[in-house]
């Protein structure tokens, strides 16, 4: 990753993914702004930088795959997968369904086989950490060794403490200070 990737992504987030108003977050908490990272994780301008920034963020970890709870983590995992191949450090990706499929193989984790592998859970933004922890629970049940949770934007509202309480490393590419926002 270059400093240019980080600055490009930060500029896109502040210009196009921060919305002001009255919002209810997935945690049920109220907020006067909303960071809509899906707007950028699915954007051709941001996705390559997201992949490189997140790959750099987890670069010191010895892991085989990345992913998280669908839908938020899916495009991030794909961006990291592509950046890892381009960077000659290939990682696989996985998707954790909210519930196991009721047909076919009945899987709850799609993509890379995670049993016995070291993995990182990805998220776009995190308030309480509950989405990441749901993915961690499913991954552990399937035999994965979850090492860390890595987010693009940390809302600084308790997710880090919840993740670290589970014995996991917390990594964030950006926080509210970087975006010029106050914690709520």
N, C-alpha and C positions, 0 to 999 in steps of 0.2 A: 504494500500500500504506500501511496505517496501522500505527502501533506496535501497535495492537490485533490486527491480523492476525498479526504476528510473535509476539506473546505468546501468542495463542490456539494457534498452531501449535506453539510450543515447549512449552506446557503439555500439548497432546495427545501430542506425541512422548514427553516424559518420563513421562507417566502411562500411555500405552497401547502404545508401540512399542519400549520398551527392556525386554529380557528378560535375566535373569541365569541362568547355568548354564554348561554346557560346549557350545560350538558350533564347527562347522567352517564357515568362510567360503567363498565361491565361489573365493577365491584359494587355498584349501587350508590357510590359516593357522587356528590354533586361537584361540579367544577365550572369555573368561568372561562376555561379554554379547553380545547380538545386537540391532541396531537394525533392526526389521522395518518399514520404511517402506511396504511394500506394504499393510500393515494400514491405513495412513492415506491413501495416495494413492488408494485405492479407497473411502474413507469420505466420506459426504456432508457431514460436519461439517468435515473437513480440506481436501477438494479445492479449494473456493473460495479458502481462505487460501493453499494451496500455489500456486495459480495467480498470485495477487497478489504473494506474497513472491518467487516466482521471476521474475516479470515485472519487479518492482522491481530484483532482483539484476542482470538483464541490461539494464536500462533505458538505460544509456549506450551500448550497442552498437547499431550500425546493421546489423540483420539482418532477413531476410525470413521465416525459418522456424526452428522448434525441433523437436527429437525426439532419438531415440537408439535404442539396441539394445533390441529387444523382449525382454522383457515389462516390465522395470522402468521404462523411460522412457515407455511408452505413456500411462498415466494422467496423468503429469506434463505431457506435451506437450499433452494435451487440456485440462487445467486452465489452462495458460498460454494456449492458443488462445482459450478462452472469456474469460479475464481480459483478454486483449489487445483483444478486440472490445468488451467493456464499457468498457475504458479508452480507446477510440477510437484505438488504435494496433495495428491488426490484424496478426497474425502467422499464418502457416500452420504446420501440423504435418506431421511425417513419421515413419515407422516404418522402422527398419533391421532386416531379417530376419537371422538368424544365417547363413542360406544362401539363395541365390537360389531362387525357386519353380521347380519342375520341370514346371510346366504354365502355361497361359495365356500371359502376356507374359514370364514368367520373370524378373520383377523382384526385386531384393533390397531396394529402397527403395520403400515405398508412401506414398501421400499426395502432399504437395507435390512438384513438380518442383524438384530442388535444383541442377541443372546451371547453373553461372554465378551462383549465389546465395550470399550470406553467411548462414551458419547457426550455431546453437549446439547442441551436444550436451548433453542432460540426463541426469542419473542421480539415483536416490533416495539411495543411499549409495555410497561408494567406498573401497576398501581399497588396491588396487594401481593402479587406473586402467585395467586391461586391457579391461574391457567397453567403456568409453568409447573407448579407442584402437581397438578393433575397428570400432566405428561410424565413427570418424574415417577409418580406412583405406578403408572402403567408400564413404563420402561423397566423399572426395577422388578416388577412382577414378571416381566418377560425375560429377565436375566441380564439386562444391560447394567453396566457400571456407569452411572451418571456422575460426571466429574464437575460440571459447572452449568450455570444458566447464564446466557449472554443475551443482552437486549440492546436494541439500537438506542432507545431513549428511556432513561430511568426517570420516572416521575417523582422519585424521592419521597414516597409516601408509605414506606413500610415493606416493599417487596424484598429489598436486600436483606433485611433482618429475617424475614420468613424463609428465604432461600438458605441463608447461612445457618439458620436453626436446624435445617435438614442436613447439615454437614457438607454443603455444596459451596463452591466458589461462585461469587457474583461478579459479573463483568458487564460494564455498560460502555457503549461507544460515546454516548452523549448524555448529559443530564440537563436539568432545567436551567442551571446557571449558563450552560453553553447556549441555550435557546433564549436567554434573557427573560425567563419566566420564574415565578415564585411557586414554591410547593403549596399545595392546597389540601 
